[in-house]
Amino acid sequence: MSGIILKLITGRTLDQGKALETGKFARDYKESTAICEIDSGDLRKLSVKSGSNIKVKTAYGEVVVRAVASKASHAGVIFIPMGPWANAVTDSNTHGSGMPTLKGIQATLESTSEPVPSIVDLIREVSRKSVKVRISSSAAPSSSEYTLSNVGCSFCGCVCDDIEITVKDSKIVRAKRACPIGMTKFLNYQLERQTKPIVRKQGKLVETSIDEAINMAADILVNAKYPILYGWSSTSNGAMRLGVELAELVGCVVDNTAVMCHGPTFLGTHQTGIVTATLGQIKNRADLIVYWGCNPANAHLRHMIRYSALAKGRFVPEGRKGRKVIAVDVRPTSTSKMADMFVRVDSGMDYELLTSLRMALKDYEIEAPSVAGVDRETIIEMADMLMSAKFGVIFFGVGITMSVGKNRNVEEAIKLVQDLNEWTKFVIMPMRGHFNVAGTNAVMTWLTGFPYAIDFSRGYPIYDPGITTVTDILARGEADAALIVASDPVSHFPRDLVERLSSIPTIVIDPRWTPTATIADVFIPSVYIGIECEGTVYRMDKVPLRLKKVVDPPQEVLSDEELLTMLIERVREKIRR
């Protein structure tokens, strides 16, 4: 056959997560991200071998990736890890939610002899600016060996705070108890860094002073009519507070990475409220755990052993033996392999399955023999398991928020939990990705009343997801400048949004030289929160934790808080003139 049509989903993997922390311009990142996992039967239909190149086409673009035979059976579904290759073929239409559609997209596959493009090639295809990789090194002063305990990990929303770090000659040489991804971050944070400010002059990127970089950044923001401030989820609460202050001062939109993951969760919560708990309560009490549309065994590696399925709790001292586990997903995963029940739901049909479970709880008749690809008997069995729990929890991920339905899926999941509380104790919690995305949402809410997508253009905060979300603003071509802090939208936004971002003056503040930095007009290096400076962040259950400083940063590199303070002062000076 020349080609076959399948459903495309994207998501995180262990290899992709580790490669993120060794650098996005490195070979490992391309090898772990520019791939397409395909059911072995579908591979045979396509008449290609695992390891061969294939072209993936959707209504939104096309990209060449390497075909990989999936270890699990999931006929009709293909999987590309989150990253620039996946986002070359995803849908930027948010359908009024702010969240682009990154799952359940119809795709055509065909064999090809074309090479897999590099990440720089992908950026050059959409950028109107010259694209270069600028990486420098900085020698840190030598020091004696020392060990720090109870260090917090700044990778995912688990924020594991029991890490033991050993430093020798100003380099982290050991990260005891960190997961493979956390360890990779601690041991490789110094890679792909640019320690000098960079500005674009006459189309070329040149090194400059911190004062000139701040001045150019201030000029861009002050002269723009409708700038956007985006990112924030990989920095401290203190930096986020300054971000809101800057947005109010300039009169622009401030948004965070929740728009690309759990923005729909807030919309669903607005409609229904939420029944939730801390991870400590879940660890100590939960005897039934549901993972719905998430795969913590790949994305939150210590979540199960510290807080959920495998953890030994006060009232569940036997750990896994004392808990029942249900996994709901569109394909088998590492998490589903250890579950007592795996429920495979058809792509984009989570809402229907959630509704049928609510019907089963209320003893309403389910007339159809199957719903969302799940037979009626399995739905009733699952409902019985939910009602039989003493303390149950649903952890849900972007499998719900990125699929068709988005916030309505979340709303129905919360209603299911509310119904269950008529029988027993049940809670629900989103699996947050970035280590401080929960803190970013909290700080924005404290200061403005809203968790993300806040527009100050009228002098007061306006919240209207689908209108004031950065994704929609870029899609409409309204933004005329951007400040990106501690984020890499070029790697994670759909392709057409990246093209629009690359067409406007852009400022980037980040510890690393990222794909987004390649399209920047001003790049200002910063230090790593939780490694080179301390700061307060929020765990996924909104418990605040203080991250420690472990090593000294490169000379003359400042923290996000210091840089934003300088930028605010310079903007005030220019506004007063």
KOLGUMAR-925915 format. One record per residue (C-alpha): residue number from 0; residue in three letters; y, x, z. Coordinates in pm, whole numbers. Each point is the difference from the previous one (the first is absolute). Example, Ala and Ser with C-alpha at 12.3 -4.5 7.8 and 13.67 -1.06 7.14 Angstrom:
<tikes>
0,ala,-450,1230,780 $
1,ser,344,137,-66 $
</tikes>
This chain:
<tikes>
0,met,0,0,0 $
1,ser,354,121,-70 $
2,gly,138,-148,320 $
3,ile,-62,-242,285 $
4,ile,228,-217,217 $
5,leu,-21,35,380 $
6,lys,210,-67,313 $
7,leu,201,297,129 $
8,ile,67,60,369 $
9,thr,170,296,165 $
10,gly,-28,140,350 $
11,arg,-26,306,220 $
12,thr,-295,239,23 $
13,leu,-90,286,229 $
14,asp,26,263,-274 $
15,gln,332,-139,-123 $
16,gly,137,-2,357 $
17,lys,-97,363,58 $
18,ala,144,103,-337 $
19,leu,331,-170,89 $
20,glu,43,254,277 $
21,thr,-82,307,-209 $
22,gly,259,-96,-262 $
23,lys,38,-245,-285 $
24,phe,52,272,-259 $
25,ala,-327,169,97 $
26,arg,-328,-32,-187 $
27,asp,-177,-184,285 $
28,tyr,246,-290,-15 $
29,lys,-55,-56,-370 $
30,glu,-379,29,32 $
31,ser,-13,-251,288 $
32,thr,259,-247,-134 $
33,ala,-18,6,-381 $
34,ile,-344,-159,3 $
35,cys,-148,-344,-59 $
36,glu,-306,-106,199 $
37,ile,-217,-222,-220 $
38,asp,-323,-186,67 $
39,ser,-291,186,-162 $
40,gly,-92,-307,-205 $
41,asp,352,-31,-133 $
42,leu,-5,371,-86 $
43,arg,-308,-57,-216 $
44,lys,175,-290,-174 $
45,leu,292,231,-69 $
46,ser,-242,263,-138 $
47,val,162,287,193 $
48,lys,-135,241,256 $
49,ser,135,57,348 $
50,gly,257,279,-23 $
51,ser,121,-98,-348 $
52,asn,356,-106,-70 $
53,ile,82,-367,-50 $
54,lys,316,-190,-84 $
55,val,99,-288,228 $
56,lys,227,-258,-161 $
57,thr,172,-297,163 $
58,ala,289,-224,-98 $
59,tyr,228,247,183 $
60,gly,-101,334,-149 $
61,glu,-285,240,-66 $
62,val,-127,323,150 $
63,val,-282,248,-53 $
64,val,-214,78,306 $
65,arg,-344,141,70 $
66,ala,-288,-247,29 $
67,val,-210,29,316 $
68,ala,-321,-191,61 $
69,ser,42,-201,321 $
70,lys,-249,57,280 $
71,ala,3,-374,69 $
72,ser,-62,-296,-228 $
73,his,312,-196,-94 $
74,ala,-47,-132,-351 $
75,gly,320,-126,-160 $
76,val,231,196,233 $
77,ile,148,347,-52 $
78,phe,180,205,263 $
79,ile,277,257,-50 $
80,pro,137,172,315 $
81,met,365,-72,81 $
82,gly,228,240,-179 $
83,pro,196,63,-322 $
84,trp,-300,-54,-228 $
85,ala,-84,-342,146 $
86,asn,363,-104,1 $
87,ala,34,75,-370 $
88,val,-197,-322,-58 $
89,thr,97,-227,292 $
90,asp,225,-306,6 $
91,ser,351,38,144 $
92,asn,53,-379,13 $
93,thr,19,-94,369 $
94,his,-8,-377,-62 $
95,gly,281,-40,252 $
96,ser,-174,195,278 $
97,gly,139,351,-53 $
98,met,-359,128,-26 $
99,pro,-110,110,-350 $
100,thr,-349,-109,-104 $
101,leu,-224,306,34 $
102,lys,-338,-173,19 $
103,gly,-195,-242,-216 $
104,ile,160,107,-330 $
105,gln,-187,-61,-325 $
106,ala,-67,334,-168 $
107,thr,-166,113,-319 $
108,leu,-202,323,4 $
109,glu,-90,212,-298 $
110,ser,-131,351,-49 $
111,thr,248,264,-116 $
112,ser,24,368,-80 $
113,glu,359,19,126 $
114,pro,61,222,306 $
115,val,87,-133,344 $
116,pro,378,49,41 $
117,ser,139,203,287 $
118,ile,234,-159,250 $
119,val,290,187,-160 $
120,asp,-100,-139,-341 $
121,leu,6,-353,143 $
122,ile,348,49,146 $
123,arg,135,149,-322 $
124,glu,-117,-306,-192 $
125,val,239,-224,196 $
126,ser,278,230,124 $
127,arg,324,52,-186 $
128,lys,64,308,211 $
129,ser,-156,343,-34 $
130,val,-306,29,225 $
131,lys,-91,323,176 $
132,val,-208,102,299 $
133,arg,210,205,245 $
134,ile,-205,152,278 $
135,ser,117,283,228 $
136,ser,-148,179,297 $
137,ser,148,92,333 $
138,ala,-131,264,236 $
139,ala,-16,-125,357 $
140,pro,53,248,285 $
141,ser,-323,117,161 $
142,ser,-83,-118,348 $
143,ser,-279,12,251 $
144,glu,-293,-239,-14 $
145,tyr,28,-323,196 $
146,thr,-169,-340,28 $
147,leu,156,-344,44 $
148,ser,-194,-305,120 $
149,asn,61,-373,-48 $
150,val,179,54,-331 $
151,gly,57,-310,-213 $
152,cys,-112,-6,-363 $
153,ser,264,-102,-255 $
154,phe,-225,-123,-280 $
155,cys,-110,-363,34 $
156,gly,80,-299,221 $
157,cys,-262,102,258 $
158,val,234,281,122 $
159,cys,-289,163,189 $
160,asp,166,170,297 $
161,asp,-291,206,133 $
162,ile,15,289,-249 $
163,glu,-20,358,128 $
164,ile,199,241,-217 $
165,thr,-39,377,-2 $
166,val,288,205,-145 $
167,lys,-19,369,-90 $
168,asp,282,200,-157 $
169,ser,200,-321,-44 $
170,lys,-279,-163,-203 $
171,ile,-229,-284,104 $
172,val,-351,142,-16 $
173,arg,-198,-273,176 $
174,ala,28,-378,51 $
175,lys,-276,-110,236 $
176,arg,-102,-370,-10 $
177,ala,217,-70,-307 $
178,cys,-170,-191,-281 $
179,pro,-52,180,-333 $
180,ile,329,-136,-139 $
181,gly,198,72,317 $
182,met,-145,349,15 $
183,thr,94,59,-363 $
184,lys,358,-100,77 $
185,phe,29,227,303 $
186,leu,-150,299,-180 $
187,asn,183,-45,-332 $
188,tyr,341,-149,85 $
189,gln,171,318,-123 $
190,leu,-126,-36,-358 $
191,glu,215,-118,-294 $
192,arg,325,29,194 $
193,gln,347,76,-123 $
194,thr,208,130,289 $
195,lys,336,22,-180 $
196,pro,216,-298,-103 $
197,ile,-14,-70,-375 $
198,val,257,-182,-215 $
199,arg,4,-91,-368 $
200,lys,288,161,-191 $
201,gln,35,-53,-373 $
202,gly,-355,-128,-4 $
203,lys,-149,301,178 $
204,leu,-130,29,357 $
205,val,168,280,195 $
206,glu,-3,111,363 $
207,thr,312,-66,204 $
208,ser,132,-12,355 $
209,ile,-74,-281,242 $
210,asp,372,-85,9 $
211,glu,24,-44,-378 $
212,ala,-322,-205,-8 $
213,ile,130,-233,272 $
214,asn,333,-30,-179 $
215,met,-164,-91,-332 $
216,ala,-227,-250,173 $
217,ala,300,-163,168 $
218,asp,183,-20,-334 $
219,ile,-297,-175,-162 $
220,leu,-22,-262,275 $
221,val,372,-64,32 $
222,asn,56,-34,-376 $
223,ala,-300,-228,-57 $
224,lys,46,-376,-17 $
225,tyr,-350,-99,113 $
226,pro,-206,291,136 $
227,ile,-342,-27,164 $
228,leu,-129,193,302 $
229,tyr,-380,16,2 $
230,gly,-293,161,186 $
231,trp,28,71,373 $
232,ser,-363,-62,102 $
233,ser,-82,371,39 $
234,thr,290,89,223 $
235,ser,115,-80,353 $
236,asn,149,-317,145 $
237,gly,321,195,60 $
238,ala,32,82,-370 $
239,met,-63,-365,-89 $
240,arg,279,-107,234 $
241,leu,237,229,-187 $
242,gly,-129,-137,-331 $
243,val,107,-351,98 $
244,glu,340,134,111 $
245,leu,44,172,-337 $
246,ala,-101,-314,-191 $
247,glu,254,-209,190 $
248,leu,269,263,-55 $
249,val,-59,21,-375 $
250,gly,-75,-370,-43 $
251,cys,-335,35,-171 $
252,val,-369,-93,26 $
253,val,-229,172,248 $
254,asp,-373,-51,-47 $
255,asn,-320,171,108 $
256,thr,-351,64,-126 $
257,ala,-129,-326,152 $
258,val,115,-155,-327 $
259,met,-294,184,-163 $
260,cys,-261,-87,264 $
261,his,57,-257,275 $
262,gly,324,-167,-101 $
263,pro,-203,-317,-75 $
264,thr,-134,22,356 $
265,phe,349,-63,134 $
266,leu,51,-292,-236 $
267,gly,-327,-156,114 $
268,thr,90,62,364 $
269,his,340,-165,-47 $
270,gln,-181,-320,-95 $
271,thr,-260,-9,277 $
272,gly,70,247,278 $
273,ile,-283,238,88 $
274,val,-267,39,268 $
275,thr,-41,372,60 $
276,ala,-80,266,261 $
277,thr,18,375,58 $
278,leu,-268,234,-124 $
279,gly,-84,70,364 $
280,gln,-78,-365,65 $
281,ile,-215,-15,-311 $
282,lys,-187,318,92 $
283,asn,-79,-127,348 $
284,arg,-81,-365,-77 $
285,ala,-89,-76,-362 $
286,asp,-365,-86,-65 $
287,leu,59,-113,-361 $
288,ile,204,198,-251 $
289,val,85,-110,-353 $
290,tyr,134,247,-258 $
291,trp,148,-209,-280 $
292,gly,136,172,-310 $
293,cys,13,336,173 $
294,asn,-220,308,17 $
295,pro,81,195,318 $
296,ala,-296,232,-54 $
297,asn,205,149,-287 $
298,ala,362,-76,88 $
299,his,18,0,384 $
300,leu,-283,235,85 $
301,arg,14,-8,382 $
302,his,91,-367,29 $
303,met,-357,-119,50 $
304,ile,-100,271,247 $
305,arg,320,-18,207 $
306,tyr,93,-367,-6 $
307,ser,-255,-230,-159 $
308,ala,-359,-14,-126 $
309,leu,-132,329,138 $
310,ala,222,30,309 $
311,lys,-140,-35,351 $
312,gly,220,-241,195 $
313,arg,27,-111,359 $
314,phe,-171,-332,-69 $
315,val,-201,129,-295 $
316,pro,-141,323,148 $
317,glu,-283,22,-253 $
318,gly,246,34,-289 $
319,arg,-142,-91,-341 $
320,lys,-313,-158,150 $
321,gly,218,-247,188 $
322,arg,202,-109,-304 $
323,lys,-63,-198,-317 $
324,val,182,120,-314 $
325,ile,83,-198,-315 $
326,ala,149,162,-311 $
327,val,165,-211,-271 $
328,asp,91,175,-325 $
329,val,-22,-27,-378 $
330,arg,-247,289,-14 $
331,pro,-230,192,237 $
332,thr,181,275,193 $
333,ser,-72,263,261 $
334,thr,107,-255,261 $
335,ser,-226,-276,-133 $
336,lys,-303,231,27 $
337,met,20,-3,380 $
338,ala,74,-374,33 $
339,asp,-245,-261,129 $
340,met,120,-231,-280 $
341,phe,162,92,-329 $
342,val,174,-286,-180 $
343,arg,90,82,-358 $
344,val,292,-217,-110 $
345,asp,110,-41,-360 $
346,ser,316,195,-85 $
347,gly,313,-207,68 $
348,met,-192,-276,181 $
349,asp,61,90,367 $
350,tyr,211,-312,56 $
351,glu,-284,-226,-111 $
352,leu,-251,173,228 $
353,leu,236,-16,298 $
354,thr,56,-370,-61 $
355,ser,-373,-70,-20 $
356,leu,-53,182,331 $
357,arg,264,-223,160 $
358,met,-185,-302,-140 $
359,ala,-329,125,148 $
360,leu,164,48,341 $
361,lys,116,-361,-1 $
362,asp,-341,-120,-123 $
363,tyr,142,-127,-329 $
364,glu,-243,-22,-288 $
365,ile,16,279,-256 $
366,glu,-116,-179,-312 $
367,ala,-12,300,-236 $
368,pro,-319,212,13 $
369,ser,217,313,12 $
370,val,365,86,58 $
371,ala,166,318,-128 $
372,gly,-340,137,-92 $
373,val,-142,-58,351 $
374,asp,-276,-260,42 $
375,arg,53,-290,237 $
376,glu,-274,111,243 $
377,thr,163,342,45 $
378,ile,337,-163,69 $
379,ile,-153,-221,269 $
380,glu,-188,296,150 $
381,met,320,205,11 $
382,ala,189,-289,163 $
383,asp,-271,-24,267 $
384,met,33,374,71 $
385,leu,377,-34,35 $
386,met,-25,-294,240 $
387,ser,-271,173,207 $
388,ala,213,301,85 $
389,lys,140,48,349 $
390,phe,290,202,-140 $
391,gly,39,40,-375 $
392,val,243,184,-225 $
393,ile,77,-2,-371 $
394,phe,138,329,-133 $
395,phe,137,-63,-348 $
396,gly,132,236,-263 $
397,val,170,12,-335 $
398,gly,-303,-163,-157 $
399,ile,169,-322,114 $
400,thr,367,91,-40 $
401,met,-21,158,-347 $
402,ser,-218,-270,-155 $
403,val,103,-329,-153 $
404,gly,126,-226,278 $
405,lys,148,287,204 $
406,asn,187,-159,295 $
407,arg,-192,-327,-38 $
408,asn,-321,195,56 $
409,val,144,141,322 $
410,glu,126,-340,109 $
411,glu,-348,-151,-45 $
412,ala,-163,291,188 $
413,ile,234,-55,295 $
414,lys,-72,-374,-6 $
415,leu,-372,82,10 $
416,val,57,206,314 $
417,gln,211,-277,154 $
418,asp,-283,-246,-69 $
419,leu,-250,238,161 $
420,asn,205,8,319 $
421,glu,-101,-363,54 $
422,trp,-353,137,53 $
423,thr,42,353,134 $
424,lys,241,293,19 $
425,phe,89,141,-343 $
426,val,277,229,-126 $
427,ile,110,146,-332 $
428,met,162,332,-94 $
429,pro,113,162,-327 $
430,met,-132,349,-73 $
431,arg,323,195,-45 $
432,gly,-2,304,-226 $
433,his,290,239,68 $
434,phe,10,131,354 $
435,asn,335,-160,82 $
436,val,27,-296,-234 $
437,ala,-39,-230,302 $
438,gly,285,183,173 $
439,thr,218,-27,-307 $
440,asn,-49,-377,-8 $
441,ala,67,-22,375 $
442,val,323,201,-14 $
443,met,132,-201,-294 $
444,thr,-78,-319,188 $
445,trp,176,119,317 $
446,leu,315,88,-192 $
447,thr,20,-273,-264 $
448,gly,-247,-273,95 $
449,phe,-213,73,-309 $
450,pro,-295,240,-54 $
451,tyr,74,122,-355 $
452,ala,192,-79,-323 $
453,ile,344,-26,166 $
454,asp,313,-31,-213 $
455,phe,337,100,150 $
456,ser,199,-44,-321 $
457,arg,195,-293,150 $
458,gly,72,181,326 $
459,tyr,-275,-165,201 $
460,pro,-382,9,-23 $
461,ile,-163,-228,-258 $
462,tyr,-379,-31,-16 $
463,asp,-158,-154,-307 $
464,pro,-330,166,-107 $
465,gly,-48,-37,-372 $
466,ile,376,41,-41 $
467,thr,107,275,243 $
468,thr,-321,203,-22 $
469,val,42,340,-166 $
470,thr,-286,-71,-240 $
471,asp,171,-312,-134 $
472,ile,344,163,-8 $
473,leu,-138,283,-214 $
474,ala,-191,-245,-221 $
475,arg,325,-185,-72 $
476,gly,184,327,-68 $
477,glu,268,-71,262 $
478,ala,-8,320,209 $
479,asp,240,274,-113 $
480,ala,-94,268,258 $
481,ala,-280,73,247 $
482,leu,-62,193,319 $
483,ile,-372,62,67 $
484,val,-91,123,349 $
485,ala,-351,118,95 $
486,ser,-170,-186,-283 $
487,asp,-130,55,-353 $
488,pro,52,-316,-210 $
489,val,-58,187,-328 $
490,ser,-363,40,110 $
491,his,-41,-357,121 $
492,phe,228,-236,-192 $
493,pro,-120,-166,-323 $
494,arg,100,195,-306 $
495,asp,293,-213,-117 $
496,leu,162,20,345 $
497,val,-33,380,-8 $
498,glu,170,0,-340 $
499,arg,296,-195,137 $
500,leu,23,220,312 $
501,ser,9,311,-219 $
502,ser,297,-141,-194 $
503,ile,239,-15,298 $
504,pro,152,269,227 $
505,thr,-260,66,269 $
506,ile,11,187,331 $
507,val,-323,111,166 $
508,ile,-41,118,359 $
509,asp,-355,121,61 $
510,pro,-192,292,152 $
511,arg,-188,54,-328 $
512,trp,80,33,-367 $
513,thr,-151,-329,-114 $
514,pro,-28,-172,-339 $
515,thr,307,-202,104 $
516,ala,185,327,63 $
517,thr,-51,93,-366 $
518,ile,232,-284,-109 $
519,ala,255,58,278 $
520,asp,362,92,-61 $
521,val,23,122,359 $
522,phe,-299,126,198 $
523,ile,46,92,366 $
524,pro,-299,150,186 $
525,ser,-80,-127,349 $
526,val,-250,79,273 $
527,tyr,-329,-171,76 $
528,ile,15,-254,282 $
529,gly,-287,62,242 $
530,ile,-48,358,-120 $
531,glu,340,174,-19 $
532,cys,201,-243,214 $
533,glu,-67,-274,251 $
534,gly,82,-367,-29 $
535,thr,-105,-350,98 $
536,val,-226,-205,-229 $
537,tyr,-198,-323,25 $
538,arg,-377,-28,-33 $
539,met,-130,-281,-221 $
540,asp,-19,-232,304 $
541,lys,370,65,76 $
542,val,-69,226,299 $
543,pro,268,275,5 $
544,leu,-115,362,19 $
545,arg,195,324,22 $
546,leu,-109,261,-253 $
547,lys,28,364,107 $
548,lys,144,303,-172 $
549,val,-281,246,-73 $
550,val,158,285,-201 $
551,asp,349,111,-100 $
552,pro,129,-122,-337 $
553,pro,117,235,-278 $
554,gln,340,151,69 $
555,glu,302,-219,-83 $
556,val,-218,-307,-68 $
557,leu,122,-298,205 $
558,ser,-157,-323,124 $
559,asp,51,-338,-166 $
560,glu,216,-107,293 $
561,glu,227,306,-33 $
562,leu,31,-41,-377 $
563,leu,74,-373,18 $
564,thr,261,59,271 $
565,met,172,252,-229 $
566,leu,-22,-238,-296 $
567,ile,148,-290,199 $
568,glu,291,217,114 $
569,arg,70,114,-357 $
570,val,-19,-359,-133 $
571,arg,247,-114,268 $
572,glu,241,275,-102 $
573,lys,-15,-103,-366 $
574,ile,41,-369,78 $
575,arg,313,71,209 $
576,arg,168,188,-286 $
</tikes>
